[in-house]
């Protein structure tokens, strides 16, 4: 269990009991250390059951999480970039923080419909008629 809370922003803080960590063996460089020490971290966070997040943030985070989210709504973040357990732990918590911050962003403003300018409409129609004339010239000559 991760005992210390994770501060996402001034409005969002995840309690320590919501985060669960599991340490597993990591592959990659590290020599004998890789075979002996469990340095990789799996961070589990019950995204759908968290009281700290609003429904909008939960939905956005679920879309961003993709395959990292289980059917039960638990987010799993695996970190094994570094050789030390503590740095991987910090990396997993930082990645969770970034995901929730991205999900908490306000939605973009709605698109305002605009009409094309009069000049752009005229240019488009002139180009179309010019292209039409070029294609008419490709046909067989008239038998006048």
ZADO-1210 file (C-alpha; in nm, 4 decimals, padded with zeros to 6 digits):
<atoms>
<atom x="00.0000" y="00.0000" z="00.0000" code="UNK" pos="1"/>
<atom x="00.1157" y="00.3502" z="-00.0791" code="UNK" pos="2"/>
<atom x="00.0640" y="00.5415" z="00.2429" code="UNK" pos="3"/>
<atom x="00.1343" y="00.8994" z="00.1346" code="UNK" pos="4"/>
<atom x="-00.1381" y="01.0852" z="-00.0592" code="UNK" pos="5"/>
<atom x="-00.0822" y="01.1904" z="-00.4205" code="UNK" pos="6"/>
<atom x="-00.1532" y="01.5591" z="-00.4812" code="UNK" pos="7"/>
<atom x="-00.2760" y="01.6044" z="-00.8383" code="UNK" pos="8"/>
<atom x="-00.3751" y="01.9719" z="-00.8220" code="UNK" pos="9"/>
<atom x="-00.4997" y="02.2167" z="-00.5612" code="UNK" pos="10"/>
<atom x="-00.8500" y="02.0668" z="-00.6019" code="UNK" pos="11"/>
<atom x="-00.7696" y="01.6968" z="-00.6514" code="UNK" pos="12"/>
<atom x="-00.5813" y="01.4793" z="-00.4014" code="UNK" pos="13"/>
<atom x="-00.5811" y="01.1002" z="-00.4065" code="UNK" pos="14"/>
<atom x="-00.5702" y="00.9431" z="-00.0618" code="UNK" pos="15"/>
<atom x="-00.2980" y="00.6916" z="00.0133" code="UNK" pos="16"/>
<atom x="-00.5469" y="00.4065" z="00.0630" code="UNK" pos="17"/>
<atom x="-00.6661" y="00.4449" z="-00.2999" code="UNK" pos="18"/>
<atom x="-00.3238" y="00.3538" z="-00.4421" code="UNK" pos="19"/>
<atom x="-00.1785" y="00.0032" z="-00.4282" code="UNK" pos="20"/>
<atom x="00.1732" y="-00.0808" z="-00.5383" code="UNK" pos="21"/>
<atom x="00.3205" y="-00.4147" z="-00.6306" code="UNK" pos="22"/>
<atom x="00.6884" y="-00.4685" z="-00.7040" code="UNK" pos="23"/>
<atom x="00.7862" y="-00.7218" z="-00.9706" code="UNK" pos="24"/>
<atom x="01.1023" y="-00.8325" z="-01.1451" code="UNK" pos="25"/>
<atom x="01.1995" y="-00.6086" z="-01.4345" code="UNK" pos="26"/>
<atom x="01.3806" y="-00.7074" z="-01.7506" code="UNK" pos="27"/>
<atom x="01.6346" y="-00.5058" z="-01.9433" code="UNK" pos="28"/>
<atom x="01.9768" y="-00.3744" z="-01.8416" code="UNK" pos="29"/>
<atom x="02.0954" y="-00.4025" z="-01.4837" code="UNK" pos="30"/>
<atom x="02.3113" y="-00.7136" z="-01.4693" code="UNK" pos="31"/>
<atom x="02.2637" y="-00.9464" z="-01.1733" code="UNK" pos="32"/>
<atom x="02.0530" y="-00.6811" z="-01.0005" code="UNK" pos="33"/>
<atom x="01.7669" y="-00.7471" z="-01.2450" code="UNK" pos="34"/>
<atom x="01.7534" y="-01.1150" z="-01.1497" code="UNK" pos="35"/>
<atom x="01.7574" y="-01.0531" z="-00.7735" code="UNK" pos="36"/>
<atom x="01.5649" y="-00.7340" z="-00.6960" code="UNK" pos="37"/>
<atom x="01.2036" y="-00.6508" z="-00.7787" code="UNK" pos="38"/>
<atom x="01.2522" y="-00.3003" z="-00.9159" code="UNK" pos="39"/>
<atom x="00.9562" y="-00.2646" z="-01.1539" code="UNK" pos="40"/>
<atom x="00.6410" y="-00.1127" z="-01.0051" code="UNK" pos="41"/>
<atom x="00.2772" y="-00.1849" z="-01.0831" code="UNK" pos="42"/>
<atom x="00.0556" y="00.0924" z="-00.9507" code="UNK" pos="43"/>
<atom x="-00.3116" y="00.0020" z="-00.9101" code="UNK" pos="44"/>
<atom x="-00.5750" y="00.2748" z="-00.8802" code="UNK" pos="45"/>
<atom x="-00.9499" y="00.2087" z="-00.8664" code="UNK" pos="46"/>
<atom x="-01.0431" y="00.4813" z="-01.1130" code="UNK" pos="47"/>
<atom x="-01.4167" y="00.4162" z="-01.1304" code="UNK" pos="48"/>
<atom x="-01.4543" y="00.3772" z="-00.7534" code="UNK" pos="49"/>
<atom x="-01.2525" y="00.6808" z="-00.6475" code="UNK" pos="50"/>
<atom x="-01.4403" y="00.9390" z="-00.4392" code="UNK" pos="51"/>
<atom x="-01.1792" y="01.2068" z="-00.5183" code="UNK" pos="52"/>
<atom x="-01.2688" y="01.2335" z="-00.8888" code="UNK" pos="53"/>
<atom x="-01.5802" y="01.3688" z="-01.0583" code="UNK" pos="54"/>
<atom x="-01.7732" y="01.1610" z="-01.3108" code="UNK" pos="55"/>
<atom x="-01.6486" y="01.3750" z="-01.6015" code="UNK" pos="56"/>
<atom x="-01.2856" y="01.3217" z="-01.5002" code="UNK" pos="57"/>
<atom x="-01.3449" y="00.9469" z="-01.4569" code="UNK" pos="58"/>
<atom x="-01.4929" y="00.9174" z="-01.8075" code="UNK" pos="59"/>
<atom x="-01.2121" y="01.1200" z="-01.9669" code="UNK" pos="60"/>
<atom x="-00.9445" y="00.9243" z="-01.7784" code="UNK" pos="61"/>
<atom x="-01.1028" y="00.5943" z="-01.8855" code="UNK" pos="62"/>
<atom x="-01.0782" y="00.7040" z="-02.2504" code="UNK" pos="63"/>
<atom x="-00.7163" y="00.8127" z="-02.2050" code="UNK" pos="64"/>
<atom x="-00.6195" y="00.4950" z="-02.0169" code="UNK" pos="65"/>
<atom x="-00.7259" y="00.2606" z="-02.2959" code="UNK" pos="66"/>
<atom x="-00.5976" y="-00.0930" z="-02.2369" code="UNK" pos="67"/>
<atom x="-00.4459" y="-00.0014" z="-01.8997" code="UNK" pos="68"/>
<atom x="-00.7977" y="00.0010" z="-01.7513" code="UNK" pos="69"/>
<atom x="-00.9434" y="-00.3340" z="-01.6443" code="UNK" pos="70"/>
<atom x="-01.3081" y="-00.4341" z="-01.6796" code="UNK" pos="71"/>
<atom x="-01.3553" y="-00.3669" z="-01.3067" code="UNK" pos="72"/>
<atom x="-01.2398" y="-00.0046" z="-01.3550" code="UNK" pos="73"/>
<atom x="-00.8922" y="-00.0452" z="-01.2028" code="UNK" pos="74"/>
<atom x="-00.6119" y="00.1500" z="-01.3707" code="UNK" pos="75"/>
<atom x="-00.2772" y="-00.0322" z="-01.3860" code="UNK" pos="76"/>
<atom x="00.0399" y="00.1670" z="-01.4527" code="UNK" pos="77"/>
<atom x="00.3636" y="-00.0264" z="-01.4940" code="UNK" pos="78"/>
<atom x="00.6953" y="00.1535" z="-01.4501" code="UNK" pos="79"/>
<atom x="01.0307" y="-00.0117" z="-01.5170" code="UNK" pos="80"/>
<atom x="01.2374" y="00.2618" z="-01.6839" code="UNK" pos="81"/>
<atom x="01.4847" y="00.2968" z="-01.3998" code="UNK" pos="82"/>
<atom x="01.7032" y="00.0505" z="-01.2127" code="UNK" pos="83"/>
<atom x="01.5932" y="00.1586" z="-00.8659" code="UNK" pos="84"/>
<atom x="01.2614" y="00.0731" z="-00.7069" code="UNK" pos="85"/>
<atom x="01.2126" y="00.4239" z="-00.5642" code="UNK" pos="86"/>
<atom x="01.2607" y="00.6003" z="-00.8998" code="UNK" pos="87"/>
<atom x="01.0192" y="00.3602" z="-01.0687" code="UNK" pos="88"/>
<atom x="00.7703" y="00.4258" z="-00.7902" code="UNK" pos="89"/>
<atom x="00.7975" y="00.8019" z="-00.8433" code="UNK" pos="90"/>
<atom x="00.7695" y="00.7533" z="-01.2203" code="UNK" pos="91"/>
<atom x="00.4459" y="00.5513" z="-01.1868" code="UNK" pos="92"/>
<atom x="00.2923" y="00.8121" z="-00.9548" code="UNK" pos="93"/>
<atom x="00.3960" y="01.0928" z="-01.1900" code="UNK" pos="94"/>
<atom x="00.2393" y="00.9151" z="-01.4887" code="UNK" pos="95"/>
<atom x="-00.0856" y="00.8691" z="-01.2943" code="UNK" pos="96"/>
<atom x="-00.0788" y="01.2389" z="-01.2053" code="UNK" pos="97"/>
<atom x="-00.0272" y="01.3392" z="-01.5709" code="UNK" pos="98"/>
<atom x="-00.3135" y="01.1156" z="-01.6854" code="UNK" pos="99"/>
<atom x="-00.5568" y="01.2643" z="-01.4325" code="UNK" pos="100"/>
<atom x="-00.4445" y="01.6209" z="-01.5091" code="UNK" pos="101"/>
<atom x="-00.5059" y="01.5573" z="-01.8795" code="UNK" pos="102"/>
<atom x="-00.8505" y="01.4161" z="-01.7999" code="UNK" pos="103"/>
<atom x="-00.9327" y="01.7141" z="-01.5767" code="UNK" pos="104"/>
<atom x="-00.8729" y="01.9720" z="-01.8487" code="UNK" pos="105"/>
<atom x="-01.1890" y="02.1622" z="-01.9419" code="UNK" pos="106"/>
<atom x="-01.3503" y="02.0689" z="-02.2715" code="UNK" pos="107"/>
<atom x="-01.2627" y="02.2900" z="-02.5678" code="UNK" pos="108"/>
<atom x="-01.5093" y="02.5671" z="-02.6525" code="UNK" pos="109"/>
<atom x="-01.7759" y="02.4666" z="-02.9039" code="UNK" pos="110"/>
<atom x="-01.6981" y="02.5419" z="-03.2666" code="UNK" pos="111"/>
<atom x="-01.8684" y="02.8495" z="-03.4054" code="UNK" pos="112"/>
<atom x="-02.0071" y="02.8056" z="-03.7537" code="UNK" pos="113"/>
<atom x="-01.8790" y="03.0595" z="-04.0042" code="UNK" pos="114"/>
<atom x="-01.9695" y="03.1358" z="-04.3618" code="UNK" pos="115"/>
<atom x="-01.7058" y="03.1623" z="-04.6334" code="UNK" pos="116"/>
<atom x="-01.6289" y="03.5173" z="-04.7414" code="UNK" pos="117"/>
<atom x="-01.7834" y="03.6538" z="-05.0582" code="UNK" pos="118"/>
<atom x="-01.4410" y="03.6776" z="-05.2226" code="UNK" pos="119"/>
<atom x="-01.3528" y="03.3158" z="-05.1451" code="UNK" pos="120"/>
<atom x="-01.6845" y="03.1965" z="-05.2916" code="UNK" pos="121"/>
<atom x="-01.6238" y="03.3979" z="-05.6091" code="UNK" pos="122"/>
<atom x="-01.2665" y="03.2642" z="-05.6420" code="UNK" pos="123"/>
<atom x="-01.3864" y="02.9064" z="-05.5981" code="UNK" pos="124"/>
<atom x="-01.6602" y="02.9437" z="-05.8621" code="UNK" pos="125"/>
<atom x="-01.4189" y="03.1139" z="-06.1032" code="UNK" pos="126"/>
<atom x="-01.1698" y="02.8274" z="-06.0566" code="UNK" pos="127"/>
<atom x="-01.4463" y="02.5726" z="-06.1166" code="UNK" pos="128"/>
<atom x="-01.5579" y="02.7384" z="-06.4389" code="UNK" pos="129"/>
<atom x="-01.1958" y="02.7653" z="-06.5546" code="UNK" pos="130"/>
<atom x="-01.1421" y="02.3950" z="-06.4862" code="UNK" pos="131"/>
<atom x="-01.4670" y="02.3217" z="-06.6754" code="UNK" pos="132"/>
<atom x="-01.3433" y="02.5168" z="-06.9792" code="UNK" pos="133"/>
<atom x="-01.0135" y="02.3240" z="-06.9773" code="UNK" pos="134"/>
<atom x="-01.1978" y="01.9907" z="-06.9728" code="UNK" pos="135"/>
<atom x="-01.4315" y="02.0995" z="-07.2540" code="UNK" pos="136"/>
<atom x="-01.1239" y="02.1780" z="-07.4702" code="UNK" pos="137"/>
<atom x="-01.0080" y="01.8150" z="-07.4309" code="UNK" pos="138"/>
<atom x="-01.3083" y="01.6825" z="-07.6210" code="UNK" pos="139"/>
<atom x="-01.3351" y="01.6121" z="-07.9938" code="UNK" pos="140"/>
<atom x="-01.3484" y="01.9172" z="-08.2160" code="UNK" pos="141"/>
<atom x="-01.6862" y="02.0191" z="-08.3489" code="UNK" pos="142"/>
<atom x="-01.7587" y="01.9459" z="-08.7172" code="UNK" pos="143"/>
<atom x="-01.8535" y="02.3041" z="-08.8152" code="UNK" pos="144"/>
</atoms>
